[in-house]
Every structure is written in structure tokens, then in C-alpha cells.
Amino acid sequence: MKSSELPESSAALVKGGAIVPSQSRCSPVLTPLAYFLGQHLVVPAYFGPITITGQHHVPTAGPVILAPTHRARWDSILLPYAAGRAVTGRDLRFMVTADEVKGVQGWFIRRLGGFAVNVRRPTVASLRHGIELLLEGEMLVIYPEGGIRREDKIHGLKPGLARLAVQAEAAKAGLGVQVLPVDIYYGAAYPGWRSPAQIHIGAPLPVEAYLHSDESPEALKAGAAQLTKDLKVCLESMVSIRHDNNVASETSVSS
């Protein structure tokens, strides 16, 4: 599949009617510094006990999409802590909304692997960039619920993640894209100083399983829809198991 044949998706910046590619990069200076400070200073100093499970599911090479719940702005700092270069030797590439890449904050985000999605004027550019990153074997972070959801439950998932994953896998036979569900929980809607944090990384969903011999647009759309459904089931199951485990732990302590 040629890049010019990729379908439109919720993801690009438009300027003067022309598509402006949503490029991103990891600065060789800022990225290591940010990871070091997050790993050894910011996260340990702010949070209380941190529980991480399922790190063995995160591959050290090959294209992967981390699909986490989105409960607070801290998520984008905890994910590199749980699956970034100190754990896998890899830097994460974040798909973010266009509103977040403005001003000084945007300057840093673009140099720390973030690329923008313009949800109000969707075109093909950033979907193409996301596919290019997967073709290069990168690890992407895409929040399937969209914005931050404070409730401890899984909301409806946006279709963009699955569409991007399926399009990338279809673009190169045997690419091996994996989607990893991730449950993030803080014990409170607004995590405060010394709040606990739990990150549970689930087993991967191999995107190749959602492709068929028929790679028509309709077939790819159907595959993406099924991937979205399966991802939602996985996330719901992880939340349910974590809730049961937490209740059991609290009961054991109180007794």
C-alpha cells in the first residue's frame, strides 16, 4: 500500500489548505535527560508505592502500540517509567492533541517524541506519520479513550488506534505490530502527593490476526473495528481483575 493511498483519519495539521506532516523526533540531549529525571527524581519523589506488572510483555524491538487508560496527566510520565529506556532500552513516541503542542510545552513535546493530532480538522498526515513510525519499528503511545477520564471504568474507545495499527500491518507483510493494553490506576481521581500508582501491562494483541486475504478498505475497516472491540474487552478485564485484587488485599490487611 502506498502512503498516498492511506485513508483519512483523525490526525493532522492543516495550513493554508495543504497537508503539513506531523513530524516528531527524540532529541539526543533532551530525551535522555527527561527520562533520567523522570525515572530517578520526579516519579519516585512524587508518588508513594508504585506497582508495575506485565513488563515482560513489552518487546525490546519491533513495532508496538501501548494502549493505556488515561486517568491523569501523570500517565505520560509514568509510562516511560514503566516501559521506557530504563526497562526496554526504547524511547516512547506519543500521539497527542494539537492543543498540547503549543508554546513552550509544545516545543518540548515535539522534541520528546510527541506528534500532533488535530481532532477538529482531521486529515491523513499524522496517520501517515504514525504508520511510518511503526514501519521503523518504534513504540507508540496512543490513548484509546481519547482525553482524560477520571472514572475508574473503561469508556468508549476511539477508532483511530486500531485503524492506524491495521493500516501499518497491511502496508508491510509480516511487520508484526502488537497492541498492548495498559491499565493505569492511582487510587483517586486526582492523584496527589505520595499517592499510590499501579501500572498493569496486558498481553499483546497481534494485529496480523485482524488482517485477511482481502485487504479492501471495507475488510481493513472491519478488522480495525474488531481490534477496537477486543482491546476494550481486554482493558475492561484488566480493570475488573485489578479491582478484585485490591479489594482482596484491603480485606486481608483489615483482618
C-alpha positions as CSV (number, residue, x, y, z in Angstrom):
1,M,0.0,0.0,0.0
2,K,1.4,3.4,-1.0
3,S,1.3,6.2,1.5
4,S,-0.7,8.3,-0.9
5,E,-3.4,5.6,-0.7
6,L,-3.8,5.8,3.0
7,P,-7.4,6.8,4.1
8,E,-8.1,9.9,6.1
9,S,-8.0,9.7,9.8
10,S,-8.3,12.0,12.8
11,A,-4.8,13.2,12.8
12,A,-3.0,16.0,11.1
13,L,-2.4,19.7,10.9
14,V,-3.6,21.8,8.0
15,K,-2.1,25.0,7.0
16,G,-3.2,27.1,4.1
17,G,-5.2,24.2,2.7
18,A,-2.1,22.0,2.4
19,I,-1.2,19.0,4.5
20,V,1.6,19.6,6.9
21,P,3.3,16.4,8.0
22,S,3.1,15.8,11.8
23,Q,6.8,15.1,12.2
24,S,8.4,14.2,15.6
25,R,11.8,13.3,16.9
26,C,13.6,12.4,20.1
27,S,16.2,14.9,20.9
28,P,19.6,13.2,21.7
29,V,20.0,15.7,24.5
30,L,16.5,16.4,26.0
31,T,15.2,12.9,25.7
32,P,17.9,11.1,27.9
33,L,17.7,14.0,30.4
34,A,13.9,13.8,30.6
35,Y,14.0,10.0,31.1
36,F,16.7,10.2,33.7
37,L,14.8,12.9,35.7
38,G,11.5,11.1,35.5
39,Q,13.0,7.7,36.4
40,H,15.2,8.8,39.3
41,L,13.7,12.1,40.6
42,V,10.2,13.1,39.6
43,V,8.2,9.8,39.8
44,P,9.9,8.4,43.0
45,A,9.7,11.7,44.8
46,Y,6.1,12.4,44.0
47,F,4.4,9.0,44.2
48,G,4.0,6.6,47.1
49,P,4.2,2.9,46.4
50,I,4.4,2.1,42.6
51,T,3.3,-1.3,41.4
52,I,4.1,-2.4,37.9
53,T,3.2,-5.8,36.4
54,G,3.4,-7.2,32.9
55,Q,6.7,-5.6,31.9
56,H,7.7,-8.8,30.2
57,H,5.0,-8.2,27.6
58,V,6.8,-5.1,26.3
59,P,9.1,-6.1,23.4
60,T,12.6,-4.6,23.2
61,A,12.4,-4.4,19.4
62,G,9.7,-4.2,16.8
63,P,6.6,-2.1,16.3
64,V,4.3,-1.8,19.2
65,I,1.4,0.4,20.4
66,L,0.9,0.9,24.1
67,A,-2.9,1.5,24.6
68,P,-3.3,2.8,28.2
69,T,-6.2,4.1,30.1
70,H,-6.0,7.9,30.5
71,R,-6.6,9.0,34.1
72,A,-4.3,11.9,34.6
73,R,-1.6,14.0,33.0
74,W,0.9,11.9,35.1
75,D,0.2,9.0,32.7
76,S,2.6,10.3,30.1
77,I,5.4,10.4,32.8
78,L,4.6,7.0,34.3
79,L,4.5,5.2,31.0
80,P,8.2,5.9,30.2
81,Y,9.0,5.0,33.8
82,A,7.3,1.6,33.3
83,A,8.2,0.8,29.7
84,G,10.8,3.3,28.6
85,R,14.6,3.2,28.0
86,A,15.5,2.1,31.5
87,V,13.3,-1.0,31.1
88,T,13.4,-1.8,27.4
89,G,16.1,0.5,26.0
90,R,13.4,2.3,23.9
91,D,12.0,5.8,23.8
92,L,8.2,6.2,23.5
93,R,6.5,8.2,20.8
94,F,3.3,9.9,21.9
95,M,0.3,10.8,19.8
96,V,-1.1,14.0,21.4
97,T,-3.8,16.5,20.5
98,A,-2.8,19.6,18.6
99,D,-3.8,21.8,21.5
100,E,-0.9,20.3,23.6
101,V,1.8,21.2,21.1
102,K,1.6,25.0,21.5
103,G,4.0,27.3,23.1
104,V,6.9,26.2,25.3
105,Q,5.1,22.9,26.2
106,G,4.7,22.1,22.5
107,W,8.4,22.8,21.9
108,F,9.4,20.2,24.5
109,I,6.7,17.7,23.4
110,R,7.8,17.7,19.8
111,R,11.4,17.0,20.8
112,L,10.5,14.3,23.2
113,G,8.8,12.1,20.6
114,G,5.3,13.6,20.6
115,F,3.4,14.2,17.3
116,A,0.1,16.1,17.0
117,V,-3.4,15.1,16.1
118,N,-5.8,17.8,15.1
119,V,-9.1,16.3,16.1
120,R,-11.1,19.2,14.7
121,R,-9.7,19.2,11.2
122,P,-8.7,15.6,10.6
123,T,-6.6,14.7,7.5
124,V,-4.2,12.0,6.6
125,A,-0.8,13.5,7.6
126,S,-0.3,12.3,11.2
127,L,-1.8,8.9,10.5
128,R,0.8,8.6,7.8
129,H,3.5,9.7,10.3
130,G,2.2,7.1,12.9
131,I,2.4,4.4,10.3
132,E,5.9,5.5,9.3
133,L,7.0,5.2,12.9
134,L,5.6,1.7,13.2
135,L,7.3,0.7,9.9
136,E,10.5,1.9,11.5
137,G,9.9,-0.4,14.5
138,E,9.1,2.3,17.0
139,M,6.9,2.1,20.2
140,L,3.9,4.4,20.1
141,V,1.6,5.5,22.9
142,I,-2.0,6.2,21.9
143,Y,-4.7,6.7,24.5
144,P,-7.7,4.8,23.0
145,E,-10.3,6.6,25.2
146,G,-9.1,9.9,23.9
147,G,-9.0,12.5,26.6
148,I,-8.5,12.1,30.4
149,R,-11.3,10.1,32.1
150,R,-11.3,10.3,35.8
151,E,-13.8,7.5,36.4
152,D,-12.4,4.1,37.2
153,K,-14.0,2.4,34.2
154,I,-13.4,1.9,30.5
155,H,-15.2,4.4,28.3
156,G,-15.9,4.0,24.6
157,L,-12.7,3.6,22.6
158,K,-11.8,5.9,19.6
159,P,-11.3,4.0,16.3
160,G,-8.0,5.8,15.3
161,L,-5.6,3.5,17.2
162,A,-6.9,0.3,15.6
163,R,-7.1,1.9,12.1
164,L,-3.5,3.0,12.3
165,A,-2.4,-0.4,13.5
166,V,-4.2,-2.3,10.8
167,Q,-3.0,0.1,8.1
168,A,0.6,-0.3,9.2
169,E,0.4,-4.0,9.3
170,A,-1.3,-4.1,5.8
171,A,1.4,-1.8,4.4
172,K,4.2,-4.3,5.0
173,A,3.7,-8.1,5.2
174,G,4.9,-9.6,8.4
175,L,5.5,-6.3,10.1
176,G,4.3,-7.7,13.4
177,V,2.6,-4.8,15.0
178,Q,1.5,-5.5,18.6
179,V,-1.1,-3.6,20.7
180,L,-0.6,-3.8,24.4
181,P,-3.5,-2.8,26.7
182,V,-2.3,-0.9,29.8
183,D,-4.3,-0.2,33.0
184,I,-3.2,2.8,35.0
185,Y,-4.7,3.5,38.4
186,Y,-3.9,6.0,41.2
187,G,-6.5,5.1,43.9
188,A,-8.0,8.6,43.5
189,A,-9.5,10.6,40.6
190,Y,-6.8,13.3,41.2
191,P,-3.5,11.8,42.3
192,G,-1.9,13.8,45.0
193,W,1.4,13.9,46.8
194,R,2.5,10.3,47.7
195,S,-0.5,8.7,46.0
196,P,0.0,5.1,45.1
197,A,0.3,4.2,41.4
198,Q,-0.5,1.0,39.6
199,I,0.5,0.2,36.0
200,H,-0.6,-3.2,34.6
201,I,0.6,-4.1,31.1
202,G,-1.5,-6.8,29.5
203,A,-0.7,-9.5,26.9
204,P,-0.3,-8.2,23.3
205,L,-2.9,-8.3,20.6
206,P,-1.1,-9.2,17.4
207,V,-2.5,-7.0,14.7
208,E,-1.8,-9.6,12.0
209,A,-4.7,-11.6,13.3
210,Y,-7.1,-8.9,12.2
211,L,-6.0,-9.0,8.6
212,H,-7.4,-11.3,5.9
213,S,-6.5,-12.1,2.4
214,D,-9.0,-9.5,1.3
215,E,-7.3,-6.1,2.0
216,S,-10.0,-4.0,0.6
217,P,-10.9,-0.8,2.5
218,E,-14.0,-2.5,3.8
219,A,-12.1,-5.5,5.1
220,L,-9.4,-3.3,6.8
221,K,-12.2,-1.3,8.4
222,A,-13.9,-4.4,9.7
223,G,-10.6,-5.7,11.1
224,A,-9.9,-2.4,12.8
225,A,-13.4,-2.5,14.3
226,Q,-12.9,-6.0,15.7
227,L,-9.5,-4.9,17.2
228,T,-11.2,-2.0,18.9
229,K,-13.8,-4.3,20.4
230,D,-11.1,-6.8,21.6
231,L,-9.0,-4.1,23.1
232,K,-11.9,-2.7,25.0
233,V,-12.7,-6.2,26.4
234,C,-9.0,-6.6,27.5
235,L,-9.0,-3.3,29.3
236,E,-12.3,-4.0,31.0
237,S,-11.0,-7.3,32.1
238,M,-7.8,-5.8,33.5
239,V,-9.7,-3.2,35.4
240,S,-12.0,-5.8,36.9
241,I,-9.1,-8.1,37.9
242,R,-7.2,-5.2,39.5
243,H,-10.3,-4.1,41.4
244,D,-10.8,-7.6,42.8
245,N,-7.2,-7.9,43.7
246,N,-7.3,-4.5,45.5
247,V,-10.4,-5.5,47.4
248,A,-8.9,-8.8,48.4
249,S,-5.7,-7.0,49.6
250,E,-7.6,-4.5,51.6
251,T,-9.7,-7.2,53.2
252,S,-6.5,-9.2,54.1
253,V,-4.9,-6.1,55.7
254,S,-8.0,-5.2,57.7
255,S,-8.4,-8.7,59.0
